[in-house]
Amino acid sequence: MINGMIPVSLLVLIFITISTITTVLFKLSRPKAIDKNDYWKKIFDVSWFWTSARILGMIIAYMVYFNLGPEIVWSDYTGGLILFDLICGLFTIFLIAGFILPLLTDFGLLEYIGVYLTAFMRPLFGLPGRSAIDCIASWVGDGTIGVALTNKQYTEGYYTAKEAAVIGTTFSAVSITFCLVVLENIGMLDYFGQYYLAVTVSGIAAALIVPRIPPLSLKKDEYLHGVKKETGDVIPEGMSRNQWGLTLAMEKASNSGNVGNLLKNGAKTVLDLWLGVLPIIMAFGTLALVISESTPLFQWLGMPFMPLLNALNIPEAAAASHTLVVGFADMVVPSLMAQTITSPMTKFIIGAVSVTQLIYMSETGAVILGSDIPVDLKDLFIIFIERTIITLPIVCIFAHIFF
């Protein structure tokens, strides 16, 4: 409830409705109030595919809110989980993130830190140093905050299309808080140290490999609208890192770092997330969970992992294989499925891999699709599979050491 009066779920429904109806109206009549405003046009001037996705998200939202139609759509394991649990939580996270992002981007922090971190981010990952802040924002906040920060930096000209795609799918890490939720689901909170070590090492391995293979390696190194902003990669002759970092930070802060801009940019970011992303999460998140609950598709997709799990000598390999691909629908589902597994080693593996996969359509994946980052649904699934193939053996090695 908001102030004990309005349920968050109702607010979500209202914003999804506003987003969808306004998008359709813009498609049909292009009202001048929106067409001549760059901010509103960016939100509502989308392709027919995304217009259809918003319409589907609104229809599903009403089905879930009022328990209409087939139960498989609005049950607590599908649409109900998306609307009342995930999106209601994200609604608040987006509100907070909207005002955190300007603090990170408008007062020179990215400029200053980026100068120092570029020394290893460029050689290892081919990315500007400031991209490490995206990962930190995800660790302490939420993966969606990292995606939102990446999208903002991309649209402002700090990242190329390739850099934005890599950062959004590789460095929008799962928050430490959510890692604890996964561990609690599998009953292994006392293994947090071992678990996070396995997650970190396998995540770094994926970050080194995945950007260097398709589809990410094929993304263009071009800036949106051809506009590039100074990222501090090249330090001018005669200046130290500290001097150059401070110069960039002070310049950024003097241009945009004031309370008025903070409130204005924060409000814009919040509305952008609420209007642009919520319908997409509702549509794709629910569809993914419905497929997971009502069809054996994810079980079939997990079968190719059986030989690898057997080769790695993993107990209850068949049950484990069923969980590996279902994480594409929602990250929490694998750890819930693992509750029926008796082997601590296998539970550990399922919990760790579900976190290193990063791409899941109930939240982060849908946020990426709703952003300007040039990654489509096919790309997301391929990246998800690549991350699974890379991180699974590494996590299994750690599991054999710990158990």
N, C-alpha and C positions, 0 to 999 in steps of 0.2 A: 504493500500500500504506500501511496505518497501522501504524507501528512495525515495518515489515517483515513483518507477519503478515496483516492483513485487507485485502483489496482494497477500495477505496472503492466500487466498483461493487456489491460484495456488501452493504456497509452501506446503500447506497441501496436495494437490493432489499429488505432487511430492514425499513427504515423505511416503504417503500411498502406492504409486506405488513401491517405493524402498523396503519398508517393505514387501509387498506381493510377489513381484517377487523374492527377495532374499530368502524369506522363502520357496517358491516353489522350487527354484534351490537347496537349501540346502537339502530339502526332497528327491529330485531326484538324486543328485550327490554328496552331502556332500563334497564340496570343502575344501581343507586342510587349506586355509587361515582363514576360519571360524571355522572349526572343531577343530583346535588347539588353538583357542583363546577363553578363557573362557567367556569374555565379549560378543563377537559377538555370540558365541554359545548360550548363555543364551537368547539372543533376538530372534534368528532365529530358534533354535532347539525346536519347539513346536509340540504338538500333531496334528494329522490330523484334529481334530475338530477345533482347533484354526487356523490352516492353512486355512481351509474352511471359517472360520469367516473372516479372513483377505482378502481372495479372494472376498467374498461377499461384504465386506466393500469397496474394490477397485472398484468393478463393480458399486455399488451404487454411489460412489463418482464421477465416470465419468458420470453416468446418470444425476446426479444432476448438475454437473459443466457445462455440454453441453446440458441440457434439453432433454435428450434422454429417450424414452420409455414412460410408463404411467405417467401422470401428478401427480397421487397420490404419486409417489415415489419422484419426484423432486420439488413439490410445496413448497410455502413459509411456509406451516404449517407442513411439514414433513421433507424430506431430505434437502430442502433449509434452514430450520431453524437449522438443525444439522450442515451442512457444513459452511454456511455463517455467522451464528450468534454464535452458541455454540462452534464449533470446532475452528473457527478463534479466538475467545476470549481465548479458552483454549490453543491454540498454543502459544500465548504470555504469558499466565499464567505459562505454563510449562517452558518456557524459563527463566522467573523470578524465578520460584520455584526451578529450577535446581541448581541455585547458592545460593538460600536461604537455601535449605536443608543442604548443607555442613556447612553453618554457624551455623545451629542448632545442627548438629550431630558431627562435627569434632573438635570443640573448647571447649568442656567440659560443655556446657550449660545443656544438658540433664542429665549428670552425677550429676552436682551440684544441680539443681532443683529437680531431681528425689529423692535424699536422703531426702529432706524435705517433698515432696508430698506423698511419700510411706506410711507415717503414717496414712493417711486416704484413699488413693487409694486402698491399699491392703484390709483393712477390708470391705470397702463399695463395691468395684467393682472387687476385686480379681486381680488387675493389678499393675504393677510397677508404681512408682510415675512419671517416665519420660513420661508415656502415656498421662498425662495431657497436655504436650506440643503439642501433636498431635491435641488436641481439640483447643488449643489457636491458632495454625497455621491455622486451619480451620476458626475460628471466624474472624481473621483479614485478612485472605487471601482468601482461597477457600477450599471447601470440598475435592477437588482433591489433594490439597497440603497435607492435613492430611492423605489421603490414601497413597500418594507417600512416605511420611515420615514413616508411619507405615510399608509399604512394605520394605523400606530400613532397618529399624530396625529389621524386621523379618529375612531378608536374611543375616544380619550381626550377628545374634544370640542373640539379646537382648530380643526378644519376642518368646514365644512358639507359635505353630500353633493356639492354642485356644486363646491366648492373642491377636495375630494379627487379628484373625477373629472378636473378640469382639471389639477391638479398631477401626478397619476399618469400621465396620457397626454400631457402637454406638457412637464413639467420633469424627468422621469426620463431625463435625457440619456444618450447613449452615452458610455462612459468614453473618456478620451484613449488609454488602452492599446489598446482595441478599434479605435479609429480607425487606429492604427498597423498593426494586423493587416489591416484592409481595404486600406490603402495598400500594404502588402507584397504582398497578393494580386494587386493590379493593377500592381505594379511601379513605384510612383510615390512612394516614400518621400521623395524629394528635393523633392516638391511639398507637403510638410506645411503650410507657412505659408499658401500659397494655398488649399489644401484646407480648412483649419480656418477661414479667413476666410469662405469660401463657406458652410460648414456653419453657422457662428455667425449670419451675417446672415439666411440663409434660415430657420434655426431660430427666431430672434426674430420674423420675419414670421409664421411659423406660430403662434407663441405669442400673437401679437396678434390673429390672425384666427379661428383654430379655436374658441377658447372662446366667441366671440361668435355662432356659428352652430350649428344643431342638429348632432348630438345634445347636445353639452355645454351649449349655452345653455338647453336645456329641463330640465336637472337642477335639483332643488329645493335652495333655499338653507336647508336644515334640518339641524340637528345630530342625530347619532345618539342615539336615546333622549331627544332634547330637552335634552341636557346641553351647556352651552357653557362653555368655559374661557377665562380672560383671555388675549388674544393681544397686548396692548400697543398696539393700534391707536390708542387715544385717550389722549393724554398729559394727566394731571391738571393743572389750572391751578396755576402756581407752581413746576412741576418742569421741569427740562431733560430732553432725551432721555437723556442719560447717567444722570441721577438715576433716572428712571423705569425705564430698562433695568436698572440695578443693583438697584433695588428688586424688580422681577419676578424677576430671576435669583437673588438671594439667597433670596427666598421659595421659589422652586422647589427650589433646592439644599438648603435647610434641611428641606423636607418629604420629599424623596426622594433627595437626593444623598449616599448613603453606600455603602461597599463591599458591605455585605450586600445592599442593594437592587440594586446594580449586577449582582452575580452572579446573584441571583434573577431579575431581569427579563431579564438576558441569556440565561439558560438557558431561560426561558419563550419568548422570541422565537425562539431557535434551534429548539426543538421545534415551535413553531407553523409555522415555515417548512418544516422537514423533513417533518412529518406532513401539513400542509395543502396545501403547494404542489407537492412532488415528484411525487405521482401525477398531478396536473393537467398539469404540464409533460410528463410521459411520454406521457400520452394525446393532448393537443392538439398538442404538438410533433411527435410521430411521425406522426399523421394528416395534418398539414399537409405534411410532407415526403414522405409516401407519395403524396399527391395531386399534389405538385409533380413527383415523379419518374415517376409512372406514367400521368398524364393530361395533356392539353394545356390544362387549365383555366386555369392562370395565363397561358399564352400568349394564350388567347382574351381573358382579362380585360385583358391588356396592349395588345391591338389598338387600343382607342379612343385610346391615347396616340400612335399613329402620326402622325395629322395634326398634333398639337402639336409633335412632334419634327421633322417635316418643315418646319413653319412656322418653327421655331427654327433651321433649317439645321444639324441635327445629323448627322454622318456615321454610316453603318451604323444608321439609325433602326430598322429592323426588328429587328435583334439587340438593340438597346437596349430596345425596347418589351417584349421577353420577360422582361427582368430587373426591370421596374418593380414588378410586382405580386407576383412570387415572394418578395420581401422580407417579405411578410406571414407566410410560413412560417418563414423564418430569415434573419437579417440577413447572414450570411456568404455565402449562396448567390449573390446578385447579383454580388459581387466575384469569386467563383469562375467564374461564367458569363462574366464580362467578360474573362477571360484569353484567350479565343478571338478577341476583338475587336482589330483592328489600330490603330484611331484612338486616340491618347492623349487627345484631347478627350472622346470618348465614354466611355472608361474612367474619366476624372476625374468625369464627370457621374454615371455609375452608382455609383461609390464614394461620392460625396458624398450623393446622394439616398438611398442605402440607409441612411445614418446619420441623416439628418433625418427619415425616416419613423417612427422610434422604436418603432412597434408591431410586434412579431414574435412569433408564437405559440410558437416553440421556447423562449422564455425570458420576456421582459418581459410579453408579452400573457398568457401562461399564469399568471404570478405575479399579475397584476391580476385575472384571473378567479378565482383561488384566494383572493383577499383579500376584505375587506368593502367595498371601494370599489364604488359602485353603477354599474358599467359592464358590459354584457354583450357577447357575441361579436359581435352585429350592430353595436353601438356601436363596438367596436374596429375592425371592418373599414371602417366609414364614416369614422372619424377617420383611419385609415391612408390611405384614398383622398384625403381632403381635404388631408392633409399632403403627399401626393405632388403633387397638382395645384398647391398653393401654392408648394412649394419647388422643383419642377422648373424652371420658367422662371427663377427667380432664380439657381439653380446654373448653368443654361445661359448666362446673361449673363456670369457670372464666367468660365465656361469659354471663351467667345469672347474675353474680355479676356486670358486667360492663354495661349491657344494660337493 
